[in-house]
Protein backbone atom coordinates (compact mmCIF):
# COMPACT_ATOMS: atom_id res chain seq x y z
CA UNK A 1 0.00 0.00 0.00
CA UNK A 2 1.41 3.36 -1.03
CA UNK A 3 0.54 6.44 0.98
CA UNK A 4 0.97 9.89 -0.55
CA UNK A 5 1.85 12.92 1.55
CA UNK A 6 -0.67 15.69 2.01
CA UNK A 7 0.46 18.96 0.43
CA UNK A 8 -0.86 22.22 1.87
CA UNK A 9 -0.25 25.62 0.30
CA UNK A 10 0.31 28.41 2.81
CA UNK A 11 0.54 32.17 2.68
CA UNK A 12 2.36 34.82 4.69
CA UNK A 13 -0.58 34.92 7.12
CA UNK A 14 0.28 31.34 8.18
CA UNK A 15 3.74 32.28 9.45
CA UNK A 16 5.04 31.23 11.94
CA UNK A 17 4.11 27.83 10.58
CA UNK A 18 3.52 24.88 12.85
CA UNK A 19 2.11 21.40 12.46
CA UNK A 20 -0.46 20.37 13.46
CA UNK A 21 -2.39 23.47 12.43
CA UNK A 22 -5.70 24.69 13.83
CA UNK A 23 -7.42 22.90 10.91
CA UNK A 24 -5.91 19.49 11.70
CA UNK A 25 -8.50 16.91 12.77
CA UNK A 26 -8.16 15.84 16.43
CA UNK A 27 -7.43 12.22 15.45
CA UNK A 28 -4.32 13.38 13.57
CA UNK A 29 -2.70 15.43 16.36
CA UNK A 30 0.94 15.00 17.30
CA UNK A 31 3.42 17.18 19.24
CA UNK A 32 3.57 20.71 17.78
CA UNK A 33 6.62 21.35 15.65
CA UNK A 34 7.51 24.68 14.03
CA UNK A 35 8.57 24.48 10.39
CA UNK A 36 10.82 26.84 8.41
CA UNK A 37 9.66 27.51 4.85
CA UNK A 38 11.56 30.79 4.39
CA UNK A 39 14.70 29.35 2.74
CA UNK A 40 13.34 26.74 0.34
CA UNK A 41 9.65 27.62 0.08
CA UNK A 42 8.56 24.30 1.55
CA UNK A 43 8.91 22.10 4.63
CA UNK A 44 7.86 18.59 5.61
CA UNK A 45 6.51 17.67 9.03
CA UNK A 46 8.72 15.01 10.62
CA UNK A 47 5.73 13.50 12.46
CA UNK A 48 2.95 13.16 9.89
CA UNK A 49 4.75 13.81 6.59
CA UNK A 50 2.52 16.73 5.58
CA UNK A 51 4.33 18.99 3.11
CA UNK A 52 3.74 22.73 3.40
CA UNK A 53 4.52 24.91 0.37
CA UNK A 54 4.37 28.66 -0.01
CA UNK A 55 1.72 29.84 -2.45
CA UNK A 56 3.29 31.23 -5.65
CA UNK A 57 4.08 34.93 -5.25
CA UNK A 58 4.06 34.85 -1.45
CA UNK A 59 6.39 37.45 0.06
CA UNK A 60 7.59 36.90 3.61
CA UNK A 61 8.27 40.23 5.28
CA UNK A 62 10.29 40.46 8.45
CA UNK A 63 11.18 36.76 8.52
CA UNK A 64 14.76 35.64 8.09
N, C-alpha and C positions, 0 to 999 in steps of 0.2 A: 504494500500500500504506500503510495507516494502522497506526501502532504506538502502543499504549497504554502509559502509564507504569505501572511496578510500584508498588503502594502497600503499605507495611509499617507495621503498628501497633506502637508501642514503648511501653514502660513506664519508670518511674523507674529501674529497674535497668539500662537501656540508656544512661544518661547518664554520662559525656559521649558523645554520639552521633557516630559517624564512618562514612563510606562509603568503601570497601567495609567491610562488617562481617565478622565471623569466619565467618558462614554464606554468604558470597558465593562462588559457584563460581570456581575459579582462572581459567577462561577469561574471566571478566567483571571481572577486577581492573583498577584504574586507580589513580593517585596518591591517597593517603588525604587526605580533606578532612573537617574537623570541621564539624558542622551545628548551628545554634542553633534549637531548637524551643520554647524557653521563652516567647518573646513571643507567637507566633501559634498555637502548638500543632502546627505542621507546618513542614517544610523540604524542599526539592528539591535533590538532588545535581546540581551543575553538569556533572558528567562523564557520568553514565549516565541521569539523569532520574528515578531512583527517588525517590518521594515518601515521606517518613516522617511519620507522624501519631501524636500521643499517644493512647493508649487512653483512652476516656471515663472520667472520674473520676480520672485520674492526677494526683497531687500531687507537684510537684518541690520538694524541701526543700533549702535551702542553695544553690540555683542562682539567679543573678540575670540 
